[in-house]
Structures are given as structure tokens and as C-alpha cells.
Amino acid sequence: MNDDSAGPVYTPPVCPVCQARFRGSAQCSRCGADLSALMLLAVHGYALRQAARQLLRQGDSGAALASAQEAQRLHATPQGNDLQWVCMAMANAPDRVS
């Protein structure tokens, strides 16, 4: 039985041409395919996760959640999944009263 309740399983990025593991290079080490688009997605996802962290520090959990979700859509990572859950918890938390 397949239990998807924990969310999607992380799979590291691979070359879309030959399925070789992505090594952070603009060119696949196995087949020579141009991987610059993959690199741009990874960089953009990283920037969105950084923005989500900053927005959480500023108290804007709604915008942080949107940023974290977009980051995961572009380039899913285990850490991004954790960040998304934190943002979701903060966005749904009742307002604190001092």
C-alpha cells in the first residue's frame, strides 16, 4: 500500500536527457546536455527559500508560505519541505497576544 500522507518523496535532480545525477555543472558530465535551465531553477528556488526565511523573521507568515511553496514548485528539496511546513504552521497559528 502506498502512503502519500507524508508528502512527495524527494528525488535528487537528474539530467533530463540521460538521467545522470545532477552535479551542479552547466553541462551533463555523462552526455554533455545543457543543464543551465536546471541550475537557474535551483538558484531561483534557493532565493525564494531565503526570502521565505526573511519574511518569517519579519512576521509575514502568509507571504513566507507563498514564497516557500513557489520554491518547492520550482526546485523541491527536503529542507524546502521543512520550511514549507514551518511557514504553514506559522500562517495558521493564532495571533499572539502580549
C-alpha positions in Angstrom: 0.0 0.0 0.0 1.3 3.4 -1.0 1.0 6.1 1.8 1.3 9.6 0.4 0.3 11.3 3.6 3.9 12.4 4.3 4.0 14.3 1.1 6.1 13.7 -2.0 9.3 11.8 -1.8 12.4 13.8 -2.6 14.3 12.7 -5.6 17.6 14.5 -6.5 17.6 16.3 -9.8 18.9 14.3 -12.8 19.8 15.1 -16.4 16.6 15.1 -18.4 18.4 13.5 -21.3 20.4 10.6 -19.8 19.2 10.5 -16.2 22.7 11.0 -14.8 22.8 12.6 -11.3 22.9 16.4 -11.4 26.3 17.5 -10.2 25.9 21.3 -10.2 27.5 21.8 -13.6 26.0 23.6 -16.5 26.8 20.6 -18.7 26.0 17.0 -18.0 29.1 15.0 -17.2 27.8 12.0 -19.0 26.0 13.1 -22.2 27.0 16.8 -22.5 23.4 18.2 -22.3 23.0 21.8 -21.4 21.7 21.9 -17.8 21.8 25.7 -17.3 18.0 25.8 -17.1 18.1 23.3 -14.2 20.7 25.4 -12.5 18.6 28.5 -12.9 15.6 26.8 -11.3 17.7 25.6 -8.4 19.1 29.1 -7.8 15.7 30.7 -8.1 14.3 28.1 -5.6 17.1 28.9 -3.2 16.4 32.6 -3.4 12.7 32.1 -2.8 13.6 29.9 0.3 15.9 32.7 1.6 13.0 35.2 1.0 10.6 33.0 2.9 13.0 32.8 5.9 13.4 36.6 5.9 9.6 37.1 5.7 9.1 34.8 8.7 11.6 36.8 10.6 9.6 39.9 9.7 6.4 38.3 10.8 4.8 38.0 7.4 3.9 34.3 7.5 1.4 34.4 4.7 4.0 35.8 2.2 6.6 33.4 3.6 4.3 30.5 2.9 3.7 31.7 -0.7 7.4 32.0 -1.2 8.2 28.6 0.3 5.5 26.9 -1.9 6.8 28.6 -5.0 10.4 27.5 -4.2 9.2 23.9 -3.8 7.3 24.1 -7.1 10.4 25.2 -8.9 13.0 23.1 -7.1 11.9 20.7 -4.3 14.3 19.9 -1.6 13.9 18.2 1.8 14.9 21.4 3.6 12.4 23.3 1.5 9.7 20.9 2.5 10.5 21.5 6.2 10.5 25.3 5.6 7.1 25.0 3.9 5.7 23.1 6.9 7.0 25.8 9.3 5.5 28.6 7.2 2.2 26.7 7.1 2.2 26.3 10.8 3.0 29.9 11.4 0.4 31.1 8.9 -2.3 29.1 10.6 -1.2 29.9 14.2 -3.5 32.1 16.2 -2.2 35.7 16.7 -0.2 36.1 19.9 -1.5 38.4 22.5 1.1 40.2 24.6 
